Amino acid sequence: LVHIARATLAAPRLRPPRPMSLSAADVWSRLLARARAELPEQTYRTWLEPTAAVSVDARRLVVGTPDRFSAEWNESKHAPLLASYAPVALGH
């Protein structure tokens, strides 16, 4: 569900696709709010705050990062955690 730009994360499909009523920015904002509550503040500010939602569809959220290193770091360290927040953030 979470794809960090310049790096790929395949997430399991939770339900059959349905039209997305939330924008990419809305979805990302919900995931970030949860991450901010769970992660140390410095981790959040360093790695997640400088990101931006790029696009969203029924299976994936694409997130842009300032550089390739940030994309790879976020994918390896934070994408699984963020993907685990998705069902609640999206109301599944």
N, C-alpha and C positions, 0 to 999 in steps of 0.2 A: 504494500500500500504506500510506502514511502520510498521515493526514488530521489537520491541526492544527485544533482546534476553532475555530469562527468563520471558518474559511477552508477552501477546498476544494482538494484535490490529487487529481487523477485519476492513478492509477498503472496501468501496463499489467498485465494479468493474466499471471502467470507460468506457471501450470498450471491445469487445470480445478479448480474448487472442491472441497475435501475438508474433512471436519470438522476444526475447530481443536481440537487437544489442549492448546494452551497458552492461558493466560489473557491478557487484554490486558496486565496488569502484567508477566507473564513475557516477552511479546514486546517490550514497551517496555524492560524491563530489559536484554535482550540487545542491542537497538539502541543504548541509551545506553552500555553498556559499550564497544561498538565506537567510538561517537562520542567517548567520553572519551579513548580511546587515539589517536584521529586529530586531534582539534581542540585548539587551545590551551586550557589549563585555564580561563582567564578567560572565554573564549567559552562553553565548556561550562557553567560555573557560572552565568553571567549568563542564558543563553538556554534551556538544556535542563534543567538541574537543577530549576528551579521548575515543571516540567511533570508531568503525571500521565496515565497511560493511562485512557481512558474506556471504550472497547469495541473489540472485534476481531471480524472475520469472515474468510471465505476471501479477500476482496479488499482489505480496508481496516482499518487501525488508526486509531482516533480518539484524539487526544491533547488534553487540556485545558491551557490556559495561563492565567496570572494575568489577562491582559487582551487586548483586541483587537490592540493594537500588537504584543505578543509573539507572538500567533498569526500575524499577517501577516509579521513579521520571520522567524519560524521557517519559515513556508511558503516564503518567497522565498529564504532563505539556507541552510536546513538540510534541508528535506523531500526534495529530490532526492538529497542525499548519504545521508540515512537510508534512503530507498527503495532505494538501490543496495546497502545492507548487508543488506537483507531476505532475499535468497536464502540467504546463508550463515547468518544468524541463525536462519532457520527450517528449515535443513537441506535446502534445495532443490538 
